[in-house]
């Protein structure tokens, strides 16, 4: 059974109109080949979790535009390290260097920090589905996957993610 973490429909400053946050438990939950491939890479490390050093972007070049990497600084505090072109196009701006925290000015960043806290604490992947408005004319559905990557000490140091449009 899939556990729904939250449904967000509150107004946001980006292009996202609705987000449903869910547990990720199987590759079969994903529609996008991009996200399926990334999830399968992450799952191949089971029962361990991969580290940041295990992820070599040169081996995933075809999905690089859809990737993002978030660093876990402390509980409730995160930093967008990178985001690909598709991420920028879907959200309407780059988040590179953007701080995400439970005290962020933007409500969507506070909600995101809470979601990331759950993934870090549980050391489990998450996924989102939702609706995005692209260039104020096209409404489309999307899905994401958010995958914890460990530090050498066994704590979660990064969350590697991907976003794709789906039918």
C-alpha positions as CSV (number, residue, x, y, z in Angstrom):
1,X,0.0,0.0,0.0
2,X,1.3,3.4,-1.0
3,X,1.5,5.9,1.9
4,X,0.4,9.4,0.8
5,X,2.5,12.0,2.7
6,X,0.8,15.2,1.7
7,X,-1.3,17.0,-1.0
8,X,-0.3,20.6,-1.6
9,X,-2.6,22.9,-3.6
10,X,-1.8,26.2,-1.9
11,X,-0.6,29.1,-4.1
12,X,3.1,29.0,-5.0
13,X,5.7,31.4,-6.5
14,X,6.7,28.9,-9.2
15,X,4.8,27.1,-12.0
16,X,3.6,24.2,-9.8
17,X,-0.2,24.1,-9.2
18,X,-0.5,20.9,-7.3
19,X,1.9,18.4,-5.6
20,X,1.1,15.0,-4.1
21,X,4.0,13.6,-2.0
22,X,4.2,9.8,-1.8
23,X,6.4,7.0,-0.7
24,X,8.5,5.4,-3.5
25,X,8.6,1.6,-3.1
26,X,8.9,0.1,-6.6
27,X,10.0,1.1,-10.1
28,X,6.6,0.1,-11.3
29,X,5.1,3.3,-9.7
30,X,6.9,5.5,-12.3
31,X,5.7,6.3,-15.8
32,X,8.7,8.2,-17.1
33,X,11.6,6.1,-18.4
34,X,14.0,8.8,-17.1
35,X,12.8,8.4,-13.6
36,X,12.5,4.6,-13.8
37,X,16.1,4.5,-14.9
38,X,17.3,6.7,-12.0
39,X,15.3,4.7,-9.5
40,X,16.7,1.4,-10.8
41,X,20.2,2.8,-10.5
42,X,19.5,3.7,-6.9
43,X,17.8,0.4,-6.1
44,X,20.7,-1.6,-7.5
45,X,22.6,-0.7,-4.3
46,X,20.0,-2.5,-2.1
47,X,20.3,-3.4,0.7
48,X,22.8,-0.6,1.1
49,X,22.2,3.0,0.0
50,X,24.5,4.7,-2.5
51,X,26.7,7.6,-1.6
52,X,27.1,10.8,-3.4
53,X,30.4,9.5,-4.8
54,X,28.6,6.5,-6.3
55,X,26.7,8.8,-8.6
56,X,28.7,9.6,-11.7
57,X,26.7,12.0,-13.9
58,X,28.7,11.0,-17.0
59,X,27.0,7.6,-16.8
60,X,23.6,9.3,-16.7
61,X,24.3,12.0,-19.3
62,X,21.0,11.4,-21.2
63,X,18.9,12.3,-18.1
64,X,21.1,15.2,-16.8
65,X,18.7,17.9,-17.9
66,X,16.0,16.3,-15.6
67,X,18.3,16.0,-12.5
68,X,18.6,18.0,-9.4
69,X,20.8,17.6,-6.3
70,X,19.9,18.9,-2.9
71,X,22.5,18.9,0.0
72,X,21.3,18.1,3.5
73,X,23.0,20.7,5.7
74,X,21.1,20.0,9.0
75,X,17.6,18.9,10.0
76,X,15.2,21.4,8.3
77,X,18.0,23.0,6.3
78,X,18.9,22.2,2.7
79,X,20.6,23.7,-0.3
80,X,19.9,23.2,-4.0
81,X,23.3,22.3,-5.5
82,X,22.3,21.8,-9.1
83,X,19.3,21.5,-11.4
84,X,19.2,20.6,-15.0
85,X,17.5,22.5,-17.9
86,X,14.3,20.6,-17.7
87,X,14.0,21.4,-14.0
88,X,14.4,25.1,-14.8
89,X,11.9,24.9,-17.7
90,X,9.2,23.2,-15.6
91,X,9.5,25.3,-12.5
92,X,10.1,28.6,-14.3
93,X,13.5,29.4,-12.7
94,X,16.8,27.9,-11.5
95,X,17.0,26.8,-7.9
96,X,20.8,26.4,-7.9
97,X,22.1,27.9,-4.7
98,X,18.6,28.3,-3.2
99,X,18.3,27.6,0.5
100,X,15.4,25.4,1.6
101,X,14.5,25.4,5.3
102,X,11.6,25.2,7.7
103,X,12.0,28.9,8.2
104,X,12.1,29.9,4.5
105,X,10.1,32.9,3.4
106,X,8.3,31.0,0.8
107,X,5.7,28.5,2.1
108,X,6.5,26.0,-0.7
109,X,10.1,25.9,0.5
110,X,9.0,25.3,4.1
111,X,6.8,22.4,3.0
112,X,9.6,21.0,0.8
113,X,12.0,21.1,3.8
114,X,9.5,19.1,5.9
115,X,9.2,16.5,3.1
116,X,13.0,16.3,2.8
117,X,13.3,15.9,6.5
118,X,11.1,12.8,6.3
119,X,13.3,11.3,3.5
120,X,16.5,12.0,5.4
121,X,15.2,10.6,8.7
122,X,13.7,7.5,7.1
123,X,16.5,7.0,4.6
124,X,13.9,6.1,2.1
125,X,13.1,7.4,-1.4
126,X,10.1,9.6,-2.0
127,X,8.1,10.6,-5.1
128,X,5.8,13.3,-6.1
129,X,3.2,13.7,-8.8
130,X,1.3,16.9,-9.6
131,X,0.4,19.6,-12.1
132,X,2.5,22.3,-13.5
133,X,1.6,25.3,-15.7
134,X,4.3,25.8,-18.4
135,X,4.7,29.4,-19.8
136,X,1.2,30.2,-18.5
137,X,-0.4,28.3,-21.3
138,X,0.1,24.6,-21.0
139,X,-1.0,22.6,-18.0
140,X,0.8,19.2,-17.7
141,X,1.3,16.4,-15.2
142,X,4.7,15.6,-13.7
143,X,6.4,13.1,-11.5
144,X,9.5,13.2,-9.5
145,X,11.7,10.8,-7.6
146,X,13.8,11.9,-4.6
147,X,16.6,9.5,-3.6
148,X,18.8,9.7,-0.5
149,X,22.6,9.5,-0.9
150,X,24.7,8.7,2.1
151,X,27.8,10.3,3.5
152,X,30.7,8.2,4.7
153,X,29.4,8.3,8.3
154,X,26.1,6.7,7.1
155,X,23.9,9.8,7.4
156,X,22.1,11.2,4.4
157,X,24.1,14.0,2.8
158,X,22.3,14.6,-0.4
159,X,19.0,13.9,-2.2
160,X,19.3,13.1,-5.9
161,X,16.1,13.7,-7.8
162,X,14.6,13.8,-11.3
163,X,11.5,15.4,-12.7
164,X,9.6,14.5,-15.9
165,X,6.4,15.3,-17.6
166,X,3.9,12.4,-17.9
167,X,0.6,11.7,-19.6
